[in-house]
Amino acid sequence: MSSARNGSGALLEMAPRIAGHPQLSGSKLAELEDAVLATRRFAVNTIRPRALEIDRVNYDEPGTIAWDIVREGGKIGLLNLVTPRASGGASDLACLRTALIAEEIAAGCAGFATLFGAHGLGASPLAMGGPAFWDGALKEAADSACDPKPQLMAFCITEPTAGTDVEHHVWMRTAKVVTRADKVKGGWELTGTKHFISNGNAATWLTVFMPTDPKRPYETLSAFLVDGRAKGLTVTNVEHKMGHRASPAAELSFDKVFVPDKNLIGREGDGMGLTIGVLAGSRPPVGAIGTGIARGAYERLLEWLQTDPAAEGLLDKQQVQLALAQMNEEIHLARQAYIDAATDFDTISIGGLTGTAAMRMLGKLPSGLRTNRLVRSQMQTSLGRGLVMEVMSRTVGNRALTRTLGLSSLAKARGSDTAMKVTGMALEVAGLDCGRLRPELEKCLRDAKLTQIYEGTNQLNRLEVFEGLVAEHTMSILPRPTVSNTNGASAAVA
Ligand SMILES: Cc1cc2nc3c(=O)[nH]c(=O)nc-3n(C[C@H](O)[C@H](O)[C@H](O)COP(=O)(O)OP(=O)(O)OC[C@H]3O[C@@H](n4cnc5c(N)ncnc54)[C@H](O)[C@@H]3O)c2cc1C
């Protein structure tokens, strides 16, 4: 597991079972390995040497983005991990690819794994929203890698009064959501506050979730693509963070921010289904970030044990050997957990959607046709949006989704707990007098904690494991909610 290893076979060495992946053979496996190795080089040569400095800068001035590093990451494809292939992205097996890459970045600095991860999170509703959203903001962001400030995205569901609740299909029904989207001529007006939004102060595009009726948040939650430069959108705070400081978390105030009709992703009321779908695909990569933090601590400790005079003789002690063996074991198991979950997502569940006939057909439309005004306007109609959402809900059965959510949550909880455990063990082995290693391990420990909190706390995720993998009964996880139309009549939405 040497961090600087180059050459073929590194991926198989890390994760031997990848060889048995149903869709990874020959050139696809080689291409994925190239992507992982390019990210490893980026993490070792570009990110890691600057990690402590950037952490310190953001302690003094939260919200400072290292744009040069974002550019370098963009150049190796880290801004288009979820962009469908049809729009020049790399989204074949997007969840597995994103997760393996997240581990590599996090081993260098978890803050950058969160920065690129939050970008992918913001982009995911657009990828799932269908071809009408593949050629606009999504493509622009992916193409902006060489700009002085590449276009970052952010994903906004959390509110000061609603965090865990907005991530759960049952709790959402009674969540205290106070933001709202009001219908106005030609679009929507968004009002309220979102907080803890990663990349929030720097994002060019945001995917924002607000109910059209805050009294019925589950039924009416809707997703909007919002221009970060829109009138009425203000950054009201940037958090002073304990870890992951390279990625800012901001509070955003929406004061009647106008969003045109065409920027409604899916249909009114599709927000909860999209949220669950996005989180099912983003939790394995968060498990991978935890795995990467653990691996970063383990590799730093190993390096120190082998090179620092202060550590002389420690490697010969059985107590230290036992600790290293256990750390290795924890990392290996956490990695298997996220690979299993990501593989399930990509091949059996939501990610497999791109393989369905309807989505393949839509994806194969030439870009010119997808951006053609007439075709685009048809895709933007209720019928066009409905088609994509119908394909999604019909392809992914409730049982499959519940199981995928269970596996994703297992990977997330396992990876994040591994980060806490292994960084703690590394500190115990090294002790207080470990010189230059101390601030590095301290940072790993600070970084580990967030992985237990975001993307749903581990308590929430363990309940998803219960529902998806333990409970025997069939749960109707996403029943079709109803929204009232303007005449007051109720209509089913997907
Ligand atoms: C640095 C950072 C970055 C983030 N980035 C983003 C982002 O980019 N976009 C975004 O939308 N959000 C983001 N979040 C929000 C994050 O997902 C939430 O913080 C998380 O979901 C927890 O919500 P909360 O903080 O409101 O805690 P609460 O929901 O108030 O939970 C507090 C505690 O109560 C427990 N709890 C709550 N309800 C239940 C229940 N029903 N049963 C059992 N236990 C329960 C929780 O597990 C937790 O331990 C970020 C958060 C942080 C800290």
The ligand as a MOL file (V3000), in Angstrom:
LIG
                    3D

  0  0  0     0  0            999 V3000
M  V30 BEGIN CTAB
M  V30 COUNTS 53 58 0 0 0
M  V30 BEGIN ATOM
M  V30 1 C -18.4080 20.4270 7.8150 0
M  V30 2 C -19.7660 20.0170 7.3380 0
M  V30 3 C -20.0360 20.0000 5.9890 0
M  V30 4 C -21.3260 19.7020 5.5350 0
M  V30 5 N -21.6020 19.7740 4.2010 0
M  V30 6 C -22.9080 19.7400 3.7940 0
M  V30 7 C -23.2760 20.0330 2.4310 0
M  V30 8 O -22.4140 20.2500 1.5780 0
M  V30 9 N -24.5840 20.0850 2.1190 0
M  V30 10 C -25.5680 19.8550 3.0400 0
M  V30 11 O -26.7400 19.9520 2.6910 0
M  V30 12 N -25.2460 19.5250 4.3280 0
M  V30 13 C -23.9600 19.4840 4.7240 0
M  V30 14 N -23.6380 19.1830 6.0340 0
M  V30 15 C -24.7010 18.8470 6.9590 0
M  V30 16 C -24.6120 17.4510 7.5300 0
M  V30 17 O -25.0330 16.4880 6.5880 0
M  V30 18 C -25.4430 17.4680 8.8090 0
M  V30 19 O -24.6820 18.1710 9.7530 0
M  V30 20 C -25.7870 16.1480 9.3220 0
M  V30 21 O -26.7480 15.5570 8.5120 0
M  V30 22 C -26.3360 16.2240 10.7560 0
M  V30 23 O -27.3380 17.1860 10.8770 0
M  V30 24 P -27.3030 18.2290 12.0800 0
M  V30 25 O -25.9360 18.8160 12.1430 0
M  V30 26 O -28.4480 19.1670 11.9290 0
M  V30 27 O -27.5000 17.3510 13.3930 0
M  V30 28 P -28.8840 16.9280 14.0410 0
M  V30 29 O -29.8190 16.4390 13.0080 0
M  V30 30 O -29.3580 18.0270 14.9360 0
M  V30 31 O -28.4410 15.6860 14.9150 0
M  V30 32 C -27.8300 15.8280 16.2010 0
M  V30 33 C -27.6240 14.4340 16.7810 0
M  V30 34 O -28.9000 13.7790 16.9640 0
M  V30 35 C -28.9250 12.5200 16.2910 0
M  V30 36 N -30.2650 12.3130 15.7270 0
M  V30 37 C -31.0220 13.2250 15.0620 0
M  V30 38 N -32.2110 12.7050 14.7310 0
M  V30 39 C -32.1920 11.4170 15.1570 0
M  V30 40 C -33.1430 10.3520 15.1430 0
M  V30 41 N -34.3600 10.5160 14.6070 0
M  V30 42 N -32.7880 9.1650 15.6910 0
M  V30 43 C -31.5670 8.9880 16.2620 0
M  V30 44 N -30.6340 9.9740 16.3520 0
M  V30 45 C -30.9530 11.1680 15.8120 0
M  V30 46 C -27.8930 12.6500 15.1940 0
M  V30 47 O -27.4220 11.3870 14.7970 0
M  V30 48 C -26.8220 13.4980 15.8690 0
M  V30 49 O -25.9970 12.6890 16.6620 0
M  V30 50 C -22.3380 19.3890 6.4820 0
M  V30 51 C -22.0460 19.3630 7.8440 0
M  V30 52 C -20.7880 19.6740 8.2800 0
M  V30 53 C -20.5310 19.6620 9.7810 0
M  V30 END ATOM
M  V30 BEGIN BOND
M  V30 1 1 1 2
M  V30 2 1 2 3
M  V30 3 2 2 52
M  V30 4 2 3 4
M  V30 5 1 4 5
M  V30 6 1 4 50
M  V30 7 2 5 6
M  V30 8 1 6 7
M  V30 9 1 6 13
M  V30 10 2 7 8
M  V30 11 1 7 9
M  V30 12 1 9 10
M  V30 13 2 10 11
M  V30 14 1 10 12
M  V30 15 2 12 13
M  V30 16 1 13 14
M  V30 17 1 14 15
M  V30 18 1 14 50
M  V30 19 1 15 16
M  V30 20 1 16 17
M  V30 21 1 16 18
M  V30 22 1 18 19
M  V30 23 1 18 20
M  V30 24 1 20 21
M  V30 25 1 20 22
M  V30 26 1 22 23
M  V30 27 1 23 24
M  V30 28 2 24 25
M  V30 29 1 24 26
M  V30 30 1 24 27
M  V30 31 1 27 28
M  V30 32 2 28 29
M  V30 33 1 28 30
M  V30 34 1 28 31
M  V30 35 1 31 32
M  V30 36 1 32 33
M  V30 37 1 33 34
M  V30 38 1 33 48
M  V30 39 1 34 35
M  V30 40 1 35 36
M  V30 41 1 35 46
M  V30 42 1 36 37
M  V30 43 1 36 45
M  V30 44 2 37 38
M  V30 45 1 38 39
M  V30 46 1 39 40
M  V30 47 2 39 45
M  V30 48 1 40 41
M  V30 49 2 40 42
M  V30 50 1 42 43
M  V30 51 2 43 44
M  V30 52 1 44 45
M  V30 53 1 46 47
M  V30 54 1 46 48
M  V30 55 1 48 49
M  V30 56 2 50 51
M  V30 57 1 51 52
M  V30 58 1 52 53
M  V30 END BOND
M  V30 END CTAB
M  END
